[in-house]
Amino acid sequence: MRRSDEPELLDATGISDATLRRAYRELHAVNRFLGNTAAIVRLIRHDHARSVLDIGCGQGALLKEIRKQTGATVVGLDRRAAPLDAPVPIVTGNAVHDSLPQTDVAVCVLMAHHLSEEEVIGMIRNVSRSCERFILLDLVRHRVPLALFSLFVAPFLCALNAADGKTSIRRAFTPREMRAIVDKALSGVGRQVARKRHMVAPFWIRQVIDIRWAGHTVSPAMQAQASLGSHAAHELDFGT
């Protein structure tokens, strides 16, 4: 199965607030059902992380769960401006090239398949400048998860998420492609890698990249911290 470059409906501009809320609410429920949320929380809890950045956080549902279950301070990053009533602070920006909030751990859940190979490489290198660990969870391009999603998940979703779910799987990277991307990204990072793991779940329903860097190398421009208030969404400038 060749990788698709078909755009996803949720990435379009002009989507109503009500449609976005419903779509993100359903996606959070699907992530809980498939075990993606539990997998991320388990990895973060094992590390006793005190601060977590979620790249491609949508409207913050995963971060709310992470904060509830781990007690970590959380902040999100998304290209789309956050709603005023977002449950966590959310920065508007691009994880490939914008400066990121400094945190113990960065997570990226079901977002990498929206990017090109070079953009994923750029994101990994960018995260290495401000975080000690990066957990990337994404889909696997394979006929088995595509069939399972089409038969057992899509019928229960709104039309937008049902269509985007199939497109997402077709856009995803195979495990071999993902390993090559990570290796290329890390070869251009000026920090030593302390640990690198790649896990693929049964039936290819997800793959997880877990990278930990040795030491703590952060440029002076990264020292400014995001305001991590728990009750409001903020658009902050972390540029130099």
HELIX and SHEET records of a PDB file:
HELIX    1   1 LEU A    9  ASP A   11  5                                   3    
HELIX    2   2 ASP A   17  LEU A   34  1                                  18    
HELIX    3   3 ASN A   36  ASP A   47  1                                  12    
HELIX    4   4 ALA A   61  THR A   70  1                                  10    
HELIX    5   5 ALA A  112  HIS A  114  5                                   3    
HELIX    6   6 GLU A  117  SER A  128  1                                  12    
HELIX    7   7 ARG A  143  PHE A  152  1                                  10    
HELIX    8   8 ALA A  154  PHE A  156  5                                   3    
HELIX    9   9 ALA A  159  ARG A  171  1                                  13    
HELIX   10  10 PRO A  175  SER A  187  1                                  13    
HELIX   11  11 PRO A  202  TRP A  204  5                                   3    
HELIX   12  12 PRO A  220  MET A  222  5                                   3    
SHEET    1   A 7 ILE A  90  THR A  92  0                                        
SHEET    2   A 7 THR A  73  ASP A  78  1                                        
SHEET    3   A 7 SER A  51  ILE A  55  1                                        
SHEET    4   A 7 THR A 103  VAL A 109  1                                        
SHEET    5   A 7 CYS A 131  ASP A 138  1                                        
SHEET    6   A 7 GLN A 207  TRP A 213 -1                                        
SHEET    7   A 7 VAL A 193  VAL A 200 -1                                        
END                                                                             
